[in-house]
Amino acid sequence: MQVAVVTFDGFNELDSFIASALINRCRRDGLEAFITTPTPVVTSMNGVEVTGQRPMEFVTEADVVLIGSGVKTRDVVADDRLISRLPLDPARQLIGAQCSGALVLARLGLLDGMPACTDMTSRPFVEACDVTVLDAPFHAEGNIATAGGCLASQYLATWVITRTLGEDPARDVIGYVAPVGENQETVERALRAVRAGEAALR
């Protein structure tokens, strides 16, 4: 199973790198993430240049697509040509968005009637798309999920691992990267956030 971590120019390093790093701890189980970019090289909001591992066209073959956030997301959603390169299909793909990435999902029409999570800076812009923003770090309905706050990227990764491989691999991954002495509580917090986000509207 392949995961496209869509990463635009001006991206937030925490969003793209945390999600991809956690997911890639499951390579031996057949789950692998790739930084997927619209141009060969993108530059982060802090000036870090990154060479994409896959081109944007990879999103059509990926089993999971995660949309990262960044300081230029509003430019992304205003670019019809760029948006047209994201033909996502929630019927066969897991689709997630981090922080301002919710704007991309809204632009693609994937949040119609569905509330979303985002960061405080992006909130008014997401609400302007007629999307209800939740005061929560994670929310999922079916195959679509959103996370709000940079460190909520661990919840998005937990959701992906749980949905594709099961809860035990997610426990192993989160437990391994957790601060020493806080392993169990970190694992339980991540799983609790995902369960609450999936159960919110049941």
Secondary structure as UniProt FT lines:
FT   STRAND          2..6
FT   TURN            9..10
FT   HELIX           13..23
FT   HELIX           24..29
FT   STRAND          32..37
FT   STRAND          41..43
FT   TURN            45..46
FT   STRAND          49..51
FT   STRAND          54..55
FT   HELIX           56..60
FT   STRAND          64..67
FT   TURN            71..72
FT   HELIX           73..78
FT   HELIX           80..83
FT   TURN            84..85
FT   TURN            90..92
FT   STRAND          94..98
FT   TURN            99..100
FT   HELIX           101..107
FT   TURN            108..113
FT   TURN            120..122
FT   HELIX           123..127
FT   TURN            128..130
FT   STRAND          138..141
FT   TURN            142..143
FT   STRAND          144..147
FT   HELIX           150..152
FT   HELIX           153..165
FT   HELIX           167..177
FT   TURN            180..181
FT   HELIX           183..199
FT   TURN            200..201
//
